Amino acid sequence: MDKKNPPAKNSGFSLIEILVSMLIFALIMGGLANLFFSTKRLTSHQRYRLVAAELSRFYLDFLHKDVRQDEWDSNCLGSGAGCPGDQVVDGITYSPTFAFNDLLGGMVRKVRLTIDWTEPFP
């Protein structure tokens, strides 16, 4: 036997090396899964906000039809009755809330529209 070139040893991985590499792989995959679900939740939230913005345009267009001052007390702008109600889009219920304020002695009416919805838990 040559002392300068000893026989080759088995060059496989030990059990500890395999377990450590599996642990590192699991940590990386867990982080990527968390990133995926966070992105999905953010995308869904932005979609719900976009639907709410489009519905707000619908509600405000409905109010534009009732801007005659002589009819304020009998229409949607006066009492809030007759305003469009809840809308359901893709199983999510969007609920509008109207707040009316008279300005300049009743000559101008300020409308504040708030739309509420409950997002499903992913």
VOVOLO-534026 format. One record per atom (N, C-alpha, C): z, y, x; atom name; residue number from 1. Coordinates in steps of 0.001 Angstrom, whole numbers, plus 524288, in hexadecimal, padded with zeros to 5 digits. Each point is the difference from the previous one (the first is absolute). Layout:
{w: Z | v: Y | u: X | atom: CA | n: NUM}
...
//
This chain:
{w: 80000 | v: 7FB63 | u: 8032D | atom: N | n: 1}
{w: 80000 | v: 8049D | u: 7FCD3 | atom: CA | n: 1}
{w: 80000 | v: 804E0 | u: 8035B | atom: C | n: 1}
{w: 7FD3C | v: 803BA | u: 7FE0B | atom: N | n: 2}
{w: 7FF9B | v: 804ED | u: 802BF | atom: CA | n: 2}
{w: 8046C | v: 80386 | u: 7FE30 | atom: C | n: 2}
{w: 80332 | v: 8020D | u: 803B0 | atom: N | n: 3}
{w: 8046B | v: 8034C | u: 7FE89 | atom: CA | n: 3}
{w: 7FE45 | v: 80576 | u: 7FE67 | atom: C | n: 3}
{w: 7FB89 | v: 801A6 | u: 801C9 | atom: N | n: 4}
{w: 7FE2A | v: 80538 | u: 7FE88 | atom: CA | n: 4}
{w: 7FDD4 | v: 80012 | u: 7FA75 | atom: C | n: 4}
{w: 7FDF1 | v: 7FBDC | u: 7FE17 | atom: N | n: 5}
{w: 7FDDC | v: 7FFA1 | u: 7FAC6 | atom: CA | n: 5}
{w: 802C0 | v: 7FBB0 | u: 7FCFB | atom: C | n: 5}
{w: 80471 | v: 8014F | u: 7FD86 | atom: N | n: 6}
{w: 802CA | v: 7FBF0 | u: 7FD0F | atom: CA | n: 6}
{w: 7FCD5 | v: 7FE69 | u: 7FB39 | atom: C | n: 6}
{w: 80114 | v: 7FB7E | u: 7FDA6 | atom: N | n: 7}
{w: 7FD20 | v: 7FE47 | u: 7FB5D | atom: CA | n: 7}
{w: 800D0 | v: 803D3 | u: 7FB7F | atom: C | n: 7}
{w: 7FC11 | v: 8009E | u: 7FCB0 | atom: N | n: 8}
{w: 8003D | v: 803AD | u: 7FBA1 | atom: CA | n: 8}
{w: 80403 | v: 7FE2E | u: 7FC06 | atom: C | n: 8}
{w: 80326 | v: 803CC | u: 7FE11 | atom: N | n: 9}
{w: 803E2 | v: 7FED7 | u: 7FBF1 | atom: CA | n: 9}
{w: 7FD6C | v: 8008B | u: 7FAA5 | atom: C | n: 9}
{w: 8027E | v: 7FDE8 | u: 7FC1E | atom: N | n: 10}
{w: 7FE1C | v: 80093 | u: 7FAB0 | atom: CA | n: 10}
{w: 80040 | v: 805CF | u: 7FE94 | atom: C | n: 10}
{w: 7FBA9 | v: 8024D | u: 7FEA2 | atom: N | n: 11}
{w: 7FFD2 | v: 805A6 | u: 7FF16 | atom: CA | n: 11}
{w: 80042 | v: 8015F | u: 7FA2B | atom: C | n: 11}
{w: 80256 | v: 7FCED | u: 7FC9D | atom: N | n: 12}
{w: 80088 | v: 80122 | u: 7FA6E | atom: CA | n: 12}
{w: 80466 | v: 803E2 | u: 7FEFC | atom: C | n: 12}
{w: 80083 | v: 8019B | u: 7FB06 | atom: N | n: 13}
{w: 80416 | v: 803A6 | u: 7FE7C | atom: CA | n: 13}
{w: 804F5 | v: 7FD0E | u: 7FEA2 | atom: C | n: 13}
{w: 8046D | v: 8027B | u: 80134 | atom: N | n: 14}
{w: 804F6 | v: 7FD9C | u: 7FE8C | atom: CA | n: 14}
{w: 80148 | v: 80176 | u: 7FA5E | atom: C | n: 14}
{w: 803BE | v: 7FD5E | u: 7FDBB | atom: N | n: 15}
{w: 8019D | v: 80104 | u: 7FA9E | atom: CA | n: 15}
{w: 80204 | v: 8058F | u: 7FF67 | atom: C | n: 15}
{w: 802DC | v: 801F9 | u: 803B8 | atom: N | n: 16}
{w: 8021C | v: 80551 | u: 7FFCE | atom: CA | n: 16}
{w: 7FB90 | v: 803FC | u: 7FFF4 | atom: C | n: 16}
{w: 7FC0E | v: 7FF33 | u: 80333 | atom: N | n: 17}
{w: 7FB8B | v: 8039F | u: 8002B | atom: CA | n: 17}
{w: 7FD23 | v: 80011 | u: 7FACC | atom: C | n: 17}
{w: 7FF5D | v: 7FB88 | u: 7FD9B | atom: N | n: 18}
{w: 7FD56 | v: 7FFB3 | u: 7FAEB | atom: CA | n: 18}
{w: 8033A | v: 802BD | u: 7FBD1 | atom: C | n: 18}
{w: 80526 | v: 7FF36 | u: 7FFF3 | atom: N | n: 19}
{w: 8035D | v: 80284 | u: 7FC20 | atom: CA | n: 19}
{w: 80005 | v: 805ED | u: 800A8 | atom: C | n: 19}
{w: 8002D | v: 801D4 | u: 804CB | atom: N | n: 20}
{w: 7FFF4 | v: 805A8 | u: 800F2 | atom: CA | n: 20}
{w: 7FACA | v: 80257 | u: 7FE49 | atom: C | n: 20}
{w: 7FBAC | v: 7FD64 | u: 80124 | atom: N | n: 21}
{w: 7FAE8 | v: 8020C | u: 7FE61 | atom: CA | n: 21}
{w: 7FF7A | v: 7FFF0 | u: 7FA0B | atom: C | n: 21}
{w: 80232 | v: 7FC08 | u: 7FD65 | atom: N | n: 22}
{w: 7FFE3 | v: 7FFDB | u: 7FA49 | atom: CA | n: 22}
{w: 80351 | v: 80465 | u: 7FDB4 | atom: C | n: 22}
{w: 8046C | v: 80134 | u: 80262 | atom: N | n: 23}
{w: 80356 | v: 80443 | u: 7FE34 | atom: CA | n: 23}
{w: 7FD2F | v: 8053B | u: 80090 | atom: C | n: 23}
{w: 7FD7F | v: 800DF | u: 8045F | atom: N | n: 24}
{w: 7FD0F | v: 804DB | u: 800CD | atom: CA | n: 24}
{w: 7FB91 | v: 8006A | u: 7FC0E | atom: C | n: 24}
{w: 7FD3D | v: 7FBBF | u: 7FF18 | atom: N | n: 25}
{w: 7FBC0 | v: 7FFF0 | u: 7FC29 | atom: CA | n: 25}
{w: 8020F | v: 80137 | u: 7FA84 | atom: C | n: 25}
{w: 8047E | v: 7FDB8 | u: 7FE91 | atom: N | n: 26}
{w: 80245 | v: 800E4 | u: 7FAD4 | atom: CA | n: 26}
{w: 8019E | v: 805B3 | u: 7FF5E | atom: C | n: 26}
{w: 8022F | v: 8025E | u: 80410 | atom: N | n: 27}
{w: 80186 | v: 80582 | u: 7FFB0 | atom: CA | n: 27}
{w: 7FB3B | v: 80386 | u: 7FF56 | atom: C | n: 27}
{w: 7FBE3 | v: 7FEEC | u: 802D3 | atom: N | n: 28}
{w: 7FB39 | v: 80321 | u: 7FF83 | atom: CA | n: 28}
{w: 7FDB0 | v: 7FF5C | u: 7FA93 | atom: C | n: 28}
{w: 7FFAE | v: 7FB38 | u: 7FE09 | atom: N | n: 29}
{w: 7FDC4 | v: 7FF18 | u: 7FACF | atom: CA | n: 29}
{w: 80361 | v: 80277 | u: 7FBB8 | atom: C | n: 29}
{w: 8052E | v: 7FFE5 | u: 800AF | atom: N | n: 30}
{w: 80370 | v: 8028D | u: 7FC33 | atom: CA | n: 30}
{w: 7FF16 | v: 805DC | u: 7FFD1 | atom: C | n: 30}
{w: 7FF4C | v: 80261 | u: 80486 | atom: N | n: 31}
{w: 7FED4 | v: 80593 | u: 8002D | atom: CA | n: 31}
{w: 7FACB | v: 8014A | u: 7FD7C | atom: C | n: 31}
{w: 7FC13 | v: 7FCCD | u: 800F3 | atom: N | n: 32}
{w: 7FAE3 | v: 800E0 | u: 7FD99 | atom: CA | n: 32}
{w: 8002B | v: 7FF3D | u: 7FA13 | atom: C | n: 32}
{w: 802FF | v: 7FC26 | u: 7FE34 | atom: N | n: 33}
{w: 80085 | v: 7FF29 | u: 7FA58 | atom: CA | n: 33}
{w: 802B9 | v: 804AD | u: 7FD75 | atom: C | n: 33}
{w: 80402 | v: 8020B | u: 8028F | atom: N | n: 34}
{w: 802B8 | v: 80499 | u: 7FDF5 | atom: CA | n: 34}
{w: 7FC48 | v: 804A4 | u: 7FFC0 | atom: C | n: 34}
{w: 7FCDA | v: 800BB | u: 803F7 | atom: N | n: 35}
{w: 7FC29 | v: 80435 | u: 8000E | atom: CA | n: 35}
{w: 7FC0A | v: 7FF51 | u: 7FB95 | atom: C | n: 35}
{w: 7FE40 | v: 7FB41 | u: 7FF23 | atom: N | n: 36}
{w: 7FC42 | v: 7FEEC | u: 7FBD0 | atom: CA | n: 36}
{w: 8024A | v: 8015B | u: 7FAAB | atom: C | n: 36}
{w: 804C9 | v: 7FE44 | u: 7FEE4 | atom: N | n: 37}
{w: 8025C | v: 800FC | u: 7FAE6 | atom: CA | n: 37}
{w: 8014E | v: 805C7 | u: 7FF43 | atom: C | n: 37}
{w: 8018A | v: 802A7 | u: 80420 | atom: N | n: 38}
{w: 80105 | v: 805A3 | u: 7FF9B | atom: CA | n: 38}
{w: 7FAFD | v: 802F2 | u: 7FEC0 | atom: C | n: 38}
{w: 7FBC6 | v: 7FE8A | u: 80279 | atom: N | n: 39}
{w: 7FAFB | v: 80283 | u: 7FF09 | atom: CA | n: 39}
{w: 7FE29 | v: 7FEEA | u: 7FA6D | atom: C | n: 39}
{w: 800C8 | v: 7FB3F | u: 7FE33 | atom: N | n: 40}
{w: 7FE7A | v: 7FEA5 | u: 7FAA8 | atom: CA | n: 40}
{w: 80325 | v: 80334 | u: 7FC0C | atom: C | n: 40}
{w: 80510 | v: 80093 | u: 800E5 | atom: N | n: 41}
{w: 80353 | v: 80309 | u: 7FC7D | atom: CA | n: 41}
{w: 7FE5A | v: 805C3 | u: 80001 | atom: C | n: 41}
{w: 7FEDC | v: 8022D | u: 80492 | atom: N | n: 42}
{w: 7FE52 | v: 8056D | u: 80061 | atom: CA | n: 42}
{w: 7FAC1 | v: 800CC | u: 7FD41 | atom: C | n: 42}
{w: 7FC72 | v: 7FC65 | u: 800AA | atom: N | n: 43}
{w: 7FAE6 | v: 80063 | u: 7FD71 | atom: CA | n: 43}
{w: 8009D | v: 7FFBE | u: 7FA15 | atom: C | n: 43}
{w: 80350 | v: 7FC8C | u: 7FE1A | atom: N | n: 44}
{w: 800ED | v: 7FFA0 | u: 7FA57 | atom: CA | n: 44}
{w: 80260 | v: 80509 | u: 7FDF0 | atom: C | n: 44}
{w: 803C2 | v: 8022B | u: 802DD | atom: N | n: 45}
{w: 80288 | v: 804E0 | u: 7FE4F | atom: CA | n: 45}
{w: 7FC01 | v: 80468 | u: 7FFB1 | atom: C | n: 45}
{w: 7FC90 | v: 8005F | u: 803E0 | atom: N | n: 46}
{w: 7FC01 | v: 80415 | u: 7FFF0 | atom: CA | n: 46}
{w: 7FC3C | v: 7FF39 | u: 7FB75 | atom: C | n: 46}
{w: 7FEE4 | v: 7FB26 | u: 7FEB0 | atom: N | n: 47}
{w: 7FC99 | v: 7FEED | u: 7FB89 | atom: CA | n: 47}
{w: 80292 | v: 801CA | u: 7FAEE | atom: C | n: 47}
{w: 8051A | v: 7FEED | u: 7FF5C | atom: N | n: 48}
{w: 802CA | v: 801B5 | u: 7FB4D | atom: CA | n: 48}
{w: 8001D | v: 805F4 | u: 7FFB3 | atom: C | n: 48}
{w: 800A9 | v: 8028D | u: 80469 | atom: N | n: 49}
{w: 7FFF7 | v: 805BD | u: 8000F | atom: CA | n: 49}
{w: 7FAA5 | v: 8021C | u: 7FE80 | atom: C | n: 49}
{w: 7FBE0 | v: 7FD7A | u: 801BE | atom: N | n: 50}
{w: 7FAB7 | v: 801AD | u: 7FEA8 | atom: CA | n: 50}
{w: 7FF0B | v: 7FF67 | u: 7FA25 | atom: C | n: 50}
{w: 801BE | v: 7FBB4 | u: 7FDC1 | atom: N | n: 51}
{w: 7FF6D | v: 7FF36 | u: 7FA5A | atom: CA | n: 51}
{w: 80313 | v: 8042E | u: 7FD12 | atom: C | n: 51}
{w: 804BE | v: 80139 | u: 801D2 | atom: N | n: 52}
{w: 80329 | v: 8040F | u: 7FD78 | atom: CA | n: 52}
{w: 7FD59 | v: 80555 | u: 8005C | atom: C | n: 52}
{w: 7FD83 | v: 80123 | u: 8045C | atom: N | n: 53}
{w: 7FD36 | v: 804F9 | u: 8008A | atom: CA | n: 53}
{w: 7FB67 | v: 8004B | u: 7FC3C | atom: C | n: 53}
{w: 7FD26 | v: 7FBB6 | u: 7FF69 | atom: N | n: 54}
{w: 7FBA4 | v: 7FFF4 | u: 7FC52 | atom: CA | n: 54}
{w: 801F2 | v: 8007F | u: 7FA5F | atom: C | n: 54}
{w: 80460 | v: 7FD77 | u: 7FECE | atom: N | n: 55}
{w: 80230 | v: 8007E | u: 7FABB | atom: CA | n: 55}
{w: 801EF | v: 8058B | u: 7FEFD | atom: C | n: 55}
{w: 801FE | v: 8028C | u: 803FF | atom: N | n: 56}
{w: 801C0 | v: 80564 | u: 7FF3D | atom: CA | n: 56}
{w: 7FB60 | v: 8037B | u: 7FE9F | atom: C | n: 56}
{w: 7FB85 | v: 7FEFA | u: 8024D | atom: N | n: 57}
{w: 7FB49 | v: 802F3 | u: 7FE7A | atom: CA | n: 57}
{w: 7FEB0 | v: 7FEFD | u: 7FA44 | atom: C | n: 57}
{w: 80088 | v: 7FB2E | u: 7FE44 | atom: N | n: 58}
{w: 7FF0C | v: 7FEB2 | u: 7FA83 | atom: CA | n: 58}
{w: 803C1 | v: 80303 | u: 7FC78 | atom: C | n: 58}
{w: 80511 | v: 80005 | u: 8015D | atom: N | n: 59}
{w: 803E0 | v: 802AB | u: 7FCC6 | atom: CA | n: 59}
{w: 7FF0A | v: 805E9 | u: 7FFE8 | atom: C | n: 59}
{w: 7FEAD | v: 8022D | u: 80480 | atom: N | n: 60}
{w: 7FF1F | v: 805A9 | u: 80028 | atom: CA | n: 60}
{w: 7FAF3 | v: 8017A | u: 7FD37 | atom: C | n: 60}
{w: 7FC07 | v: 7FCB2 | u: 80041 | atom: N | n: 61}
{w: 7FB39 | v: 8010B | u: 7FCFC | atom: CA | n: 61}
{w: 80126 | v: 7FFFE | u: 7FA2E | atom: C | n: 61}
{w: 8036A | v: 7FC8F | u: 7FE59 | atom: N | n: 62}
{w: 80192 | v: 7FFD7 | u: 7FA89 | atom: CA | n: 62}
{w: 802B3 | v: 80518 | u: 7FE8A | atom: C | n: 62}
{w: 8033E | v: 8021F | u: 80376 | atom: N | n: 63}
{w: 802BE | v: 804DF | u: 7FEDD | atom: CA | n: 63}
{w: 7FC4B | v: 804AE | u: 7FFE9 | atom: C | n: 63}
{w: 7FBCC | v: 7FFD9 | u: 802FB | atom: N | n: 64}
{w: 7FC55 | v: 80457 | u: 80014 | atom: CA | n: 64}
{w: 7FD85 | v: 800F4 | u: 7FAAE | atom: C | n: 64}
{w: 7FFC6 | v: 7FBEC | u: 7FCD5 | atom: N | n: 65}
{w: 7FDBC | v: 80097 | u: 7FACA | atom: CA | n: 65}
{w: 8038C | v: 80323 | u: 7FC63 | atom: C | n: 65}
{w: 80511 | v: 80042 | u: 80138 | atom: N | n: 66}
{w: 803DE | v: 80279 | u: 7FC8C | atom: CA | n: 66}
{w: 80229 | v: 80509 | u: 80252 | atom: C | n: 66}
{w: 7FCAC | v: 80365 | u: 801E9 | atom: N | n: 67}
{w: 801FC | v: 804B0 | u: 8028F | atom: CA | n: 67}
{w: 80009 | v: 804C8 | u: 7FC75 | atom: C | n: 67}
{w: 7FEC3 | v: 7FF66 | u: 7FB12 | atom: N | n: 68}
{w: 80015 | v: 80483 | u: 7FC79 | atom: CA | n: 68}
{w: 8059F | v: 80196 | u: 7FEEF | atom: C | n: 68}
{w: 80131 | v: 804E9 | u: 80104 | atom: N | n: 69}
{w: 80556 | v: 801E8 | u: 7FF6A | atom: CA | n: 69}
{w: 801E0 | v: 7FFBD | u: 7FA57 | atom: C | n: 69}
{w: 7FC8F | v: 800E3 | u: 7FC37 | atom: N | n: 70}
{w: 801A9 | v: 7FFF7 | u: 7FA8B | atom: CA | n: 70}
{w: 80169 | v: 7FA86 | u: 7FE0D | atom: C | n: 70}
{w: 7FECE | v: 7FBE7 | u: 80319 | atom: N | n: 71}
{w: 80148 | v: 7FAAE | u: 7FE6C | atom: CA | n: 71}
{w: 8041F | v: 7FD7C | u: 8038D | atom: C | n: 71}
{w: 8027E | v: 802EA | u: 8035F | atom: N | n: 72}
{w: 8039E | v: 7FDAF | u: 803BF | atom: CA | n: 72}
{w: 8048B | v: 7FD27 | u: 7FD6D | atom: C | n: 72}
{w: 801D8 | v: 801E8 | u: 7FBA5 | atom: N | n: 73}
{w: 8048E | v: 7FD91 | u: 7FD99 | atom: CA | n: 73}
{w: 7FEAD | v: 7FB0A | u: 7FD06 | atom: C | n: 73}
{w: 7FB17 | v: 7FF1C | u: 7FED2 | atom: N | n: 74}
{w: 7FE97 | v: 7FB77 | u: 7FCE7 | atom: CA | n: 74}
{w: 7FCF8 | v: 7FBDF | u: 8030E | atom: C | n: 74}
{w: 7FEF4 | v: 800EF | u: 804F8 | atom: N | n: 75}
{w: 7FD01 | v: 7FC27 | u: 802F8 | atom: CA | n: 75}
{w: 80333 | v: 7FDD4 | u: 80488 | atom: C | n: 75}
{w: 7FD70 | v: 7FD4F | u: 8036A | atom: N | n: 76}
{w: 80294 | v: 7FD72 | u: 8046B | atom: CA | n: 76}
{w: 802C6 | v: 803DA | u: 8038F | atom: C | n: 76}
{w: 7FDD5 | v: 804A2 | u: 8009D | atom: N | n: 77}
{w: 80267 | v: 803DE | u: 80374 | atom: CA | n: 77}
{w: 804F7 | v: 80259 | u: 7FDC4 | atom: C | n: 77}
{w: 800A1 | v: 7FFD6 | u: 7FAF1 | atom: N | n: 78}
{w: 8049A | v: 80264 | u: 7FD9F | atom: CA | n: 78}
{w: 804A1 | v: 7FC50 | u: 7FFCF | atom: C | n: 78}
{w: 7FF49 | v: 7FBB3 | u: 7FD65 | atom: N | n: 79}
{w: 8045C | v: 7FC7B | u: 7FF15 | atom: CA | n: 79}
{w: 7FFFE | v: 7FB43 | u: 80396 | atom: C | n: 79}
{w: 7FBBA | v: 7FF0D | u: 8027B | atom: N | n: 80}
{w: 7FF8F | v: 7FB4D | u: 80336 | atom: CA | n: 80}
{w: 7FE29 | v: 7FB59 | u: 7FCC8 | atom: C | n: 80}
{w: 80017 | v: 80094 | u: 7FAD6 | atom: N | n: 81}
{w: 7FE25 | v: 7FBCC | u: 7FCA0 | atom: CA | n: 81}
{w: 7FA0D | v: 80006 | u: 7FFF9 | atom: C | n: 81}
{w: 7FDC4 | v: 7FB7D | u: 8000A | atom: N | n: 82}
{w: 7FA5A | v: 7FF95 | u: 7FFF6 | atom: CA | n: 82}
{w: 7FDAA | v: 7FFBB | u: 8056C | atom: C | n: 82}
{w: 80341 | v: 800A8 | u: 803F1 | atom: N | n: 83}
{w: 7FE08 | v: 7FF62 | u: 80558 | atom: CA | n: 83}
{w: 7FEF2 | v: 7FA3A | u: 800F4 | atom: C | n: 83}
{w: 7FC58 | v: 7FEC1 | u: 80368 | atom: N | n: 84}
{w: 7FEF9 | v: 7FA76 | u: 80109 | atom: CA | n: 84}
{w: 804E0 | v: 7FD64 | u: 8023F | atom: C | n: 84}
{w: 800CC | v: 7FB2D | u: 7FE77 | atom: N | n: 85}
{w: 804A2 | v: 7FD27 | u: 801AB | atom: CA | n: 85}
{w: 7FF07 | v: 7FC97 | u: 804BF | atom: C | n: 85}
{w: 80319 | v: 7FBEF | u: 8005A | atom: N | n: 86}
{w: 7FFB0 | v: 7FC70 | u: 80473 | atom: CA | n: 86}
{w: 7FA96 | v: 7FD82 | u: 80062 | atom: C | n: 86}
{w: 7FE5C | v: 7FF33 | u: 804CB | atom: N | n: 87}
{w: 7FB15 | v: 7FD5F | u: 80112 | atom: CA | n: 87}
{w: 8012C | v: 7FB3E | u: 80368 | atom: C | n: 87}
{w: 7FD6D | v: 7FB9F | u: 7FEE0 | atom: N | n: 88}
{w: 800BA | v: 7FB44 | u: 80318 | atom: CA | n: 88}
{w: 7FAF8 | v: 7FF05 | u: 80306 | atom: C | n: 88}
{w: 8007F | v: 7FFC1 | u: 8052D | atom: N | n: 89}
{w: 7FB90 | v: 7FEEF | u: 8036C | atom: CA | n: 89}
{w: 80180 | v: 7FB77 | u: 80387 | atom: C | n: 89}
{w: 7FD0D | v: 7FBC3 | u: 7FFB4 | atom: N | n: 90}
{w: 800F7 | v: 7FB50 | u: 80324 | atom: CA | n: 90}
{w: 8059C | v: 7FDFD | u: 7FF78 | atom: C | n: 90}
{w: 80219 | v: 80041 | u: 7FB4C | atom: N | n: 91}
{w: 80538 | v: 7FDFA | u: 7FEFA | atom: CA | n: 91}
{w: 80469 | v: 803B1 | u: 80179 | atom: C | n: 91}
{w: 7FEDC | v: 8049D | u: 80201 | atom: N | n: 92}
{w: 803F9 | v: 803D7 | u: 8016D | atom: CA | n: 92}
{w: 7FFFC | v: 80440 | u: 7FBD2 | atom: C | n: 92}
{w: 8049B | v: 8014C | u: 7FDE9 | atom: N | n: 93}
{w: 80070 | v: 80404 | u: 7FBFD | atom: CA | n: 93}
{w: 8012F | v: 80539 | u: 8028D | atom: C | n: 93}
{w: 7FCA7 | v: 803C5 | u: 7FF07 | atom: N | n: 94}
{w: 800A4 | v: 80554 | u: 801FB | atom: CA | n: 94}
{w: 801D8 | v: 80368 | u: 7FB78 | atom: C | n: 94}
{w: 80485 | v: 80280 | u: 800B3 | atom: N | n: 95}
{w: 80256 | v: 80318 | u: 7FBCF | atom: CA | n: 95}
{w: 7FFE7 | v: 805C8 | u: 8016A | atom: C | n: 95}
{w: 7FD69 | v: 8033C | u: 7FCC8 | atom: N | n: 96}
{w: 7FFEF | v: 805A2 | u: 8011B | atom: CA | n: 96}
{w: 804BC | v: 802B7 | u: 7FDA5 | atom: C | n: 96}
{w: 801BB | v: 8040E | u: 80291 | atom: N | n: 97}
{w: 8041B | v: 80365 | u: 7FE02 | atom: CA | n: 97}
{w: 7FE00 | v: 80594 | u: 80079 | atom: C | n: 97}
{w: 7FFF2 | v: 802C5 | u: 7FBA3 | atom: N | n: 98}
{w: 7FE28 | v: 80560 | u: 7FFE8 | atom: CA | n: 98}
{w: 804A7 | v: 803AA | u: 7FF9F | atom: C | n: 98}
{w: 7FFEB | v: 8042D | u: 802FF | atom: N | n: 99}
{w: 803EF | v: 80420 | u: 7FFA0 | atom: CA | n: 99}
{w: 7FD10 | v: 8051E | u: 7FF43 | atom: C | n: 99}
{w: 8016E | v: 802EC | u: 7FBF3 | atom: N | n: 100}
{w: 7FD4D | v: 804D5 | u: 7FEA5 | atom: CA | n: 100}
{w: 803A8 | v: 80497 | u: 800BE | atom: C | n: 100}
{w: 7FE07 | v: 8042F | u: 8024B | atom: N | n: 101}
{w: 802F1 | v: 804D8 | u: 8009D | atom: CA | n: 101}
{w: 7FC9F | v: 80489 | u: 7FE1B | atom: C | n: 101}
{w: 80268 | v: 80381 | u: 7FCF6 | atom: N | n: 102}
{w: 7FD3A | v: 804B2 | u: 7FE50 | atom: CA | n: 102}
{w: 800CE | v: 80443 | u: 80404 | atom: C | n: 102}
{w: 7FBCA | v: 8028F | u: 8016B | atom: N | n: 103}
{w: 8002A | v: 8045F | u: 803A3 | atom: CA | n: 103}
{w: 7FDA6 | v: 804C8 | u: 7FD55 | atom: C | n: 103}
{w: 80195 | v: 80482 | u: 801A6 | atom: N | n: 104}
{w: 7FDF3 | v: 804F1 | u: 7FDF4 | atom: CA | n: 104}
{w: 800A7 | v: 8005E | u: 7FA15 | atom: C | n: 104}
{w: 8049D | v: 7FEA8 | u: 7FE33 | atom: N | n: 105}
{w: 8011C | v: 8007D | u: 7FA6B | atom: CA | n: 105}
{w: 7FCE3 | v: 7FC50 | u: 7FC9C | atom: C | n: 105}
{w: 7FE9F | v: 7FB83 | u: 80201 | atom: N | n: 106}
{w: 7FD1B | v: 7FC34 | u: 7FCED | atom: CA | n: 106}
{w: 7FA1D | v: 8008C | u: 80061 | atom: C | n: 106}
{w: 7FE39 | v: 803B4 | u: 80310 | atom: N | n: 107}
{w: 7FA5D | v: 800BE | u: 80094 | atom: CA | n: 107}
{w: 7FD93 | v: 7FBE6 | u: 8039C | atom: C | n: 107}
{w: 80324 | v: 7FE09 | u: 80392 | atom: N | n: 108}
{w: 7FE24 | v: 7FC19 | u: 803BC | atom: CA | n: 108}
{w: 803A9 | v: 7FB56 | u: 7FFBE | atom: C | n: 108}
{w: 7FDD4 | v: 7FB7E | u: 80007 | atom: N | n: 109}
{w: 80323 | v: 7FB44 | u: 7FFCF | atom: CA | n: 109}
{w: 7FF14 | v: 7FCE2 | u: 804F9 | atom: C | n: 109}
{w: 8043A | v: 7FEC2 | u: 802B5 | atom: N | n: 110}
{w: 7FFC0 | v: 7FCEB | u: 804D3 | atom: CA | n: 110}
{w: 80149 | v: 7FA5B | u: 7FEA4 | atom: C | n: 110}
{w: 7FCC4 | v: 7FC6F | u: 801CD | atom: N | n: 111}
{w: 800AA | v: 7FA74 | u: 7FED7 | atom: CA | n: 111}
{w: 800FC | v: 7FD23 | u: 80521 | atom: C | n: 111}
{w: 80416 | v: 7FCD9 | u: 80006 | atom: N | n: 112}
{w: 8011E | v: 7FCAB | u: 80483 | atom: CA | n: 112}
{w: 7FF7D | v: 7FA58 | u: 7FE36 | atom: C | n: 112}
{w: 7FCB1 | v: 7FD1D | u: 802AF | atom: N | n: 113}
{w: 7FEF8 | v: 7FA8C | u: 7FE9A | atom: CA | n: 113}
{w: 80230 | v: 7FC7A | u: 80446 | atom: C | n: 113}
{w: 8032C | v: 7FC47 | u: 7FE66 | atom: N | n: 114}
{w: 80222 | v: 7FC1F | u: 80398 | atom: CA | n: 114}
{w: 7FE86 | v: 7FAA4 | u: 7FDF1 | atom: C | n: 114}
{w: 7FDF9 | v: 7FCB9 | u: 80376 | atom: N | n: 115}
{w: 7FE8F | v: 7FAB0 | u: 7FE77 | atom: CA | n: 115}
{w: 80376 | v: 7FC33 | u: 802EA | atom: C | n: 115}
{w: 8028E | v: 7FC8E | u: 7FD0A | atom: N | n: 116}
{w: 8037D | v: 7FC0D | u: 80233 | atom: CA | n: 116}
{w: 7FDAA | v: 7FA99 | u: 7FF38 | atom: C | n: 116}
{w: 800F9 | v: 7FC95 | u: 803C2 | atom: N | n: 117}
{w: 7FE64 | v: 7FA8E | u: 7FF8F | atom: CA | n: 117}
{w: 803B6 | v: 7FCBC | u: 80347 | atom: C | n: 117}
{w: 8002B | v: 7FAFF | u: 7FECE | atom: N | n: 118}
{w: 80340 | v: 7FC4D | u: 802E8 | atom: CA | n: 118}
{w: 7FC5B | v: 7FC4E | u: 802E0 | atom: C | n: 118}
{w: 80095 | v: 7FFFB | u: 80527 | atom: N | n: 119}
{w: 7FCAF | v: 7FC9A | u: 8032A | atom: CA | n: 119}
{w: 80256 | v: 7FA7F | u: 80020 | atom: C | n: 119}
{w: 7FCB2 | v: 7FC18 | u: 7FF78 | atom: N | n: 120}
{w: 80205 | v: 7FAA2 | u: 80045 | atom: CA | n: 120}
{w: 801BE | v: 7FEC3 | u: 8058E | atom: C | n: 120}
{w: 803EB | v: 7FCCE | u: 80062 | atom: N | n: 121}
{w: 801E7 | v: 7FE68 | u: 8052B | atom: CA | n: 121}
{w: 7FC5F | v: 7FBDD | u: 80231 | atom: C | n: 121}
{w: 7FDE2 | v: 800FF | u: 804AC | atom: N | n: 122}
{w: 7FC1A | v: 7FC39 | u: 80229 | atom: CA | n: 122}
{w: 8024B | v: 7FAD4 | u: 80179 | atom: C | n: 122}
//
